[in-house]
Amino acid sequence: MRGADGESRRSPLRRAVDGYLDHLAIERGLAPNTLSSYRRDLVRYLDFSSERGIREVGDVQPGHIFQFSAWLREGDADHVPLAASSAARTVVALRGFHRFALREGLAEGDPAVAIKPPAPPRRLPKALSTNVTSP
């Protein structure tokens, strides 16, 4: 949706996400695969926000961020639940986006500052063999 007509139809939140992705590509030089993952993650966030009528960066509240984080792990009819590692990457992308929005003056606060990425499940230590021979 580029061009004059497409630009006016995109929500301010969508334009801010696009600006953040441009920042990551141009100024931070993120790898194409990382950019692709962040884009997918943030589009999921835009879908979630749009379904709740959130169109402006400044309209996002901490509660929305917590709901989104929970939704990532639960999924819905259109989105499969994410593994802890993928949900964590999404939260990292979201936190970066909201820091960017604050720095650029697109929002007065950072609603994602208190959210922490989900911790991956802890694995049990590998068992030691009982077949130990003495020297």
N, C-alpha and C positions, 0 to 999 in steps of 0.2 A: 504494500500500500504506500508507495512513494508518490511524489508529485504533489501538486497543490491540493487536489481533491482528497487524495489518500491521507495526506498530512493532517487535514482538518478533521477527518473522521476518526483518527486514532485518539485514544484517551490521553490526557496529560501523563497518567501513570505509564502508559505504553511508550510514549515519547521519552520519558525519563529512563526507562529500562533500555531503550534503544541507545540513548546517549551513554549509559553506563557500559553497554557492550562495545560501543565504539571506543570508549576510553580504554577498556581492557585490551582491545585489539591494537589500537594505535599507540597509546601512551605507555601501556604496561607490557605490550608485546607478548600476550599470552599465546600459547600454542593453539593451533587450529582445533585439536581434539578437546582441549580444555574449554575453549570458547564455545564449541558446539554443545558441550555438556552444560555449561552455564546458561546458554541460550535456551536449551530445553527446560532446564530447571526454572528459569525466570518466566518462560511462557506458561508453565504450569501454575506459577504464582499469579500471573496475570489472569488466567482462567478462573482461578479460585477467587481472586479479588473482584473480577467482573460479575461473577455469580452473586456476589454480596453487594453489588452496587457501588463498589469503591472505584472511583475514576481518578482521584487526585492523590499524589504522594502524601500530602499533608493529612488526608483522611484516614490513613492507616494508623490503627491503634495497637498497642502491645497485645491486646487480646486477639486481634486478627492474626498476628504472627504466631501466637501459641496455638490457635485453632489450625492454622496452616501446617504447622509442624506436626500436630497430631494427625491431621488428614493425610500427610505424606505417608505415614506408617500404616494407616487404615485403608486408604484408597477409596474408590467408589466404582460405580458401574462403568465409567469411562477411563478410569486410571487404576492401574494395578498398585498395590501397596509397594512401597520402596523398601529395600534392604536398609539396614542401619547405616551402612557406608554411603549409599546413594542419598539417603535422607540427610546425612551429615554434610555431604557436599552441597546439597540444595540449600541448607541453612547457612553455610559459609557464603554461598553466592548471594543469598538474600541479605545477610549482614553487610557484605561489601556494598551491595546496591544502596542500602539505606544510609551507610556512612557517606557514600558518594553523593547521594541526594542532599544530605545535610551540608556537606562541604560546598556543594554547588549552589546552595541557597534555595533548593527546591522544596525543602521541608524545614520546619522550625525545631524538630526534634528527631531522635532516632528510636523508633518503636521496636527495633530488633536488638537493641543493646543488651537486654537482659536474657535473651534466648541463647541457649547453649546447644550445640549440635548433639544429636543423640549418640550415646556411647555405644560402640560396637559390643556385641556380646563377648563376655570373657570366656576364654577357652580354658579347659582344665589342663594342667600340666601333663606332659606325656609320662606314662608309667615307666619306671625303670625295670629292666629285666631282672628276674631273680636268679638267672643263670650266670652269676658272677664267679669267676674263677680267681683264686688267690695266686699271687705271683710265686 
